[in-house]
Amino acid sequence: MNVGASPRWLARIWPEERWEQLTRRLLPAGYKVVLLGGPDEVALNTRLAEKTGALYCGIQPLETFYAMVARCRTVVTGVTIALHLAIGQKIAVVLLNSIFNPREFELYGRGVVVGPPTPCDCYYDQVCRTGRECIKEITVEAVEAAVIKLQETESNVSASIG
């Protein structure tokens, strides 16, 4: 799970409690959860690892980060470098999307775009100008269902989620 999206894009950052809830649902189901991110996500990933038992290896050089993404079966992320690395490596992706048009993404048949139930009205904004905060409308259940769907496609229930 790649939990960040840069402080520049607050409208794209899924809340910490949702990442925690998702992790707490996936771990008992047999998934191995690996927390990914850069310098902006250290504190969040450290807290999540301490609270849930998910694996967090700290900040890594780009080459190591690339290799870590390559070891994942599915990557849950927003629009981040992890998204692009996973697509390039043909890794399944659950893309959390709020402020971009979901038709802009090509996941090459190996991913699912999960967004709010109704389209976001603050496209391409750093912060939702309407105060709606569409990213918070994405449910843990919807993301979990997308992970399970992709894993069933891969026919491997005990997969690593990055």
N, C-alpha and C positions, 0 to 999 in steps of 0.2 A: 504494500500500500504506500503510495507516494502522497503524503498528506498535505503538502504545501502548494502554493501557487504564486509566491512572492507577495510581500506586503504591498506591492504596487497594485495588485489585483485583488483587493479584499472581497469583491463580489464573486470571486471564483473559489474562495476558501471554504470548504465544508467544515462545520463546527467540530471542535475537539470531542465533544460528547458523542457525536455520531460515529467518529472513527473508533472511539472506545467501545461503543455498543456493537458496531460491526465486528470488531476484533473479538469481543466476548461471545458473539454468536458463531463465528467461524472456527475458533480454536477448539471448542468441545465437539464440533462436527468433524474434526480430523484434519482441518487445514493447518498448514504451517504459515504463520503470518510474519512477514518481514517488513519492517518499517523503513521506508526510503525517504530521502530528502536532502536538502542542502543546508547551508549555514543558518538560514532563517527558520528551519524546522527542528533544530537540535533540541531545544527545550520541550517542544511538543512531543517529539518522538521519544525523548527520555522519559517524560511523564507517562506516555502510553505504554512503553515497555515495562516500566515499574508497576503500573496499575494492572496490566493484563498478562504479562509474561511473553508478549510478542518479542521477536528478535530485532534488535537494533544494533547496528555495527558502527554508528557514528558517520561522520563525513568522510567520504572517500574521494580519491582522485577520479577524474572522469573515466579513465580506462577501467578502474575497479568498479565504479558505479555501473558502467556499461555491462561488465561481466556479471554483476549482481542481477541486473534486469534480465540478462540472458538466461539465468538460472530459474527464473520464475515461470510458472505455467500461465498465470494471469496477473496483470497489473491493474490495480484500481488507482485511478489518478484523475486529476483535472487536466487542463491543457498545460502541460509541462514538458520539460525535456524528457522525462521518463516516458511520456506518451509517444514521442517521436522515436525514441530508442526502441521501445517495445514494438511499434509498427515496423520499424526497419529490421527487427530480428524475428518478425512473424510470431510474436507473443500475443496471446489473447489480451484484450483490453476492455475494462469497464471504465468508460469515460464519464466523469461527473461534469455535466455541462449546464451552465446557467445563462451566461451572457452572450454566447455566440449562437449563430444559426446552426442547428444540428446537421443541416444538410451540407455544411462546409467540410465535414469530416469524412474521410475515406478510411475505413478500418479493414478493408480488403477481406471482408467476410469473417474476420477473426475478432470481432468486438461488438459491444453494445454501448450506445450512448444513452445515459440515464439523465433525465432532466426533471424539472418541476412538472407537476401534472398539467399546468396551463403555461403557455409560453411566457417567458420572462419579458418584462417591458422595459428593461434597462440594458439593452444590447450594447456591448462594447464599452461599457462604463467601468471605471475602476471601483466605484461604489454605486450601489443602486440609488439613483436619484429620486426614486419614488418612495424609498424606505421599505420596499417590499422584501428585499433580501431573498431573492428567488432560490439561491443555493440552499437555503435552510429548508426549502420545501421538498428537497430530495430526501426520501425516507431511507432508513437503514434497511427496511424490508425490501425496497426496490433494488437497492445495490446488492444485497445478499442474494436475491433471486437472480440477478444478472450474473453474479459469480457462479452460482450453482448451474445455471443454464450453460455457461461457457465450459464449465468443468465436465458436465454431462456430455457435451459435444466432444470433449477430449477423452471421455471414458476413463477418467482418473479422479476419484473422489479425494484422495489424500494428496492434494497438490500444494505447491508453494504459491502463496499469494504475495506479490510484492507491491 
